[in-house]
Each structure stands twice: as structure tokens, then as C-alpha cells.
Amino acid sequence: MFISNEDWHEDAECAKLENKEHIKNFFANKPSQQYKALKICEACPVRKECLRWALDNKQVWGIWGGLNYKQIRRTLSVNWEGQEMRHNRFPLCPYCKSKTASLSTKTISRPNGGRWATMKMVECSDCLFSWQSRTSANAVDAYHSQEIKKKKF
């Protein structure tokens, strides 16, 4: 599992002084503004950390780690309110875009988790990107269950 650098945001392209005027584009509705934000993400050295943070923290609004809000919601299998929802399509790896067949789930212990002593993780076997999300894990498990049923018949 990836251990995040707590200060990753300091190295982000969007945190640079020359990009401060473009911050509003990360939460804009206009495609042209979103495109400008995504272009900044392309060159970002901490894109992976940003994306993982957004998924782990269920950021369903804005552009994070090179994904727009629709892609993030699809990955998390949630609607605009953050509630679990089965989409017509299963999630792809948000980092390398591998198909759902390359994703697997696992449950890991959370030290000092209190009531929530475990958490569900999803990992891509192609790029090893992982994130914590019960809703993503549920969708990936549903995909694999569906594929097993197809093979039996």
C-alpha cells in the first residue's frame, strides 16, 4: 500500500504562484475552463498523490489528479451527493485507465480505527495504483462476480 507524503500539495503545479490565477478552473463548469485545469494536471509531479487523496477523501466536485468530477464519481461509484450508485459502467483504473478486470479489492486493518477497524482498498494490477473506497470496492467485486457467472453459463 502507498504511504502518502503529507506535504505533496506543496509540490503541485496548481500551487505554483504562476498558476494561482487558474485555481478557479479546477471547480468550473465550463469545459474550456476545465480543459485549462486538466492541462496543469498533465505536467504535475504529484498527480498520483493528488488523485489518491481525492479518492480517499471522496472529493466528488472539481478536478483532482487529472480527473474531472464525472470521472471521479464513476471511479468511486457514487452520485453527485457522494451516495453509492451503480453506474451503467464499472470503474476503470483512475490512474492508468486499465479496465475493471485489472482491479482487485482487499480489506485491510486501520490502526486506531475505532468503530471502523477495517477499510476496503482497490488496486490496479497494471500500474499498482491503489485507493481506499468501499463504494469502488463494491463495484469492482460486483464486476468480478458478474464475470464468474458469465463463465459458468
N, C-alpha and C positions, 0 to 999 in steps of 0.2 A: 504494500500500500504506500502511496505517496505521502510524504510528510511535507507540508507546505511551509515555505519561508514566510513568516508573518509580515515581513516588510516588502513583499513582492510588488505592492502597488506603487512604491517609490520608484521602481524601475519601469513602470508602464509608460507607453508612448503618450497616452492621454494625460498623464501627469506632468508632461513637459510644458514649460512655460509657453512655448510657441504653439501648443495645441489647446491651451486653456479656452480660447475663443470658440472651439469646436465642441466643447463638452455638451452643450445643449443638443447637439446632433445625436448623441447616444440615447436620448429619450424622445426623439422627434417622431412624428407620424408620417412626414413626407418622405417618400422613397429617395429623393435626391439628398436629403439631409442624412438619412440612414446610410446611404452609399458612402458619404464622406466619413462617417464614423467607422464604417467597416474597412475603409482604406487605411485608416490609422491603425486599426487592429492587425492588419496584414503584416505590418512591419514591427509589431510589438514583441519584445523578447520574453515577456511574461504572459503571453496569450493563454498558454495551457493553465497556468496558475489562476488567472482571472476566470477562465471558463469553469474550472473546478470549483472555485469559490462561489460563483453564481449558481451552479447546480446544487452544491452542498447547502446553500442558503436559500434555495428556491426563489431566485430572482426572476419573476415572470414578466417583468417590464424592463425595457431598454435593451441595449446591445452590450453583450459581455463576451469577452474572449473570442470575438469574431462571429458570434451568432446573434441573430435578431430575436426578438421576443417570441415569434412564432416557432422558430427552431428550438428555442429553449423549452417552450411549453410542450412541444412534441417529444423532446428528449425526456422530459420529466413526466409525460403523460398526465398533464394537468390542464385545466381550462384557465381563463384569464383571471379567475379568483384564486387560483392555486389548488383547486379541488381536483381529486383524482378523476380522470376521464379516459375512457378507451377511445383513442383516435382510430380512424379508418386504416391508418398505417402504424406499424410498430416503430419504435425508436431506432435510429442509426447511431453509430458512434459519433458523438458530437465533435470529436477532435479530428478523426481521420475519415469519417463518413462511411466506414465499413458497415455492412448490412447486419441486421439483428442476429443472424446466425453466428456472427463473430463475438457476440456479447454473452457473458455469463454472469451469474449472480452468486453472492455468498453473504452469509450473516457473520458479522464479527462483533466481538465484545467491545464495549465502550467503558474504559476505566472511569470510575466515578460517575457512571451513567445514571445512577439513581433509579427512577422508575423505568427509564429506557436503557436497560443494561446492554442491549444489542442494537446494531444498526445494519441495514441492508446496503450492500455495495454492488455496483455493476462495473465490470471490467471488460475492456476490448482485448481480445487475444492478438489482434493485429498490431496495435500501437501501444498496448499496456496502459492506456488512459483509463482511470477509474474515478468514480464519484459515488457519493452516498445519496441514495434516494429510494425510499420504499416504493413510491409510485413507478419509478423507472424499472426497478427490480420486478415488480408485479407484472408489468407489461412484457418484459423480457421472458419471465417464467411462463406467461401465457403463450407467447410465441413458440417457445420450445415445446410446451405441452401440445399445442396445435400441430406442430410438425411431427411429433411422435404419433399422434392419432392418424395423421395422413399416411404415415409409413405402415401402419397396421392394416390399413384398408386398401 
